Amino acid sequence: MARTVSRIILGCVSLSLLFVSCGKKMTEQEYFEQAKTYEVNEEFEKAAKAYMNLYKRFPAGEYGDEALFRAAIIQDNQLKKSKLAIETLRRLRRAFPESEYAAQAQFMIGFIYANSLKDYENARKEYQRFLELYPDNELVTSVKWELENMGKDINEIEFLSGGQDSLQSKTQ
């Protein structure tokens, strides 16, 4: 009986040591590189999950804001999960209000509502919010263009429908 107990204890200790030595924790940089590799290899589901895991493990880390932004873009563009992308972008804005990605995130929320979900009412609200929060941002011109042309057929937009003649007249 005592021999069986000592074997069980020895087995548990051995397993514990095995898990400790094999379970090297990844650094934030390693998580980021792994996610980028998945993205480059067009393994978008894995990439989005890896970016989200990076943020969850290192919420105040160096790459948290960029990881959330990249995850949201993949969620919308490649995975066609636009509502999830909006949630991710909102999380980015809340967690990193001073980040360079915060204004881009607000723009993308409006853009996704307008272009992916065709929800023009919410798109207008989000674009207006962008103009209130970031009146001097370089994306203001894009937001104003989006607001003016939202919901229009491409043939209704003079600059885009007229071909080369229209393009040349705009640049002269």
C-alpha positions, 0 to 999 in steps of 0.5 A: 500500500505504501509503495502504491502511494509513493508511486502515485506521488512520484508520478504526480511530481513527474507530471508536474515537472513535465508541464512546467518545463514544456509549458513555456509562456509566450511573450507579448511579442511572440503572440503578436508575431504568431498572429501576424504569421497567421494573417500573412498565411491567410489563416484568418480565423486563427489570426483573429483569435490570436490577436484577441488572445494577445489583448486578453493576456496583455491588456495594457501591453505594447500591442494591445491596441493594434491587436484589437484593430487588426482583429476587427479588420479581419473579423469584418473583411475576411470573416464577415462578422461585422457586428463582432468587428464593431464590438472589438473596435468599441473595446479598443476605443474604451481600453485605449482612448489615447491610442493612434488607433482610437480615431481609426476605430471610430471611423471604422465603426461608421464605415462598417455600419455603412458599407458592410451592414448597410445600416445608414442611421447608425453609420451617420451617428458614428460618423457624427461622433467621429467628427465630435471626438476627432475634429482635427483628424486626417480622416475628417475629409473621408468621414465627410465624403462618406456622409455625403455619399452614403447609400448612393449607387456608384453611378450616382457619385459624379467622381466615380461614375464619369470615368477618366473624363470626370477624374481629369476634370476634378484634378484640373 
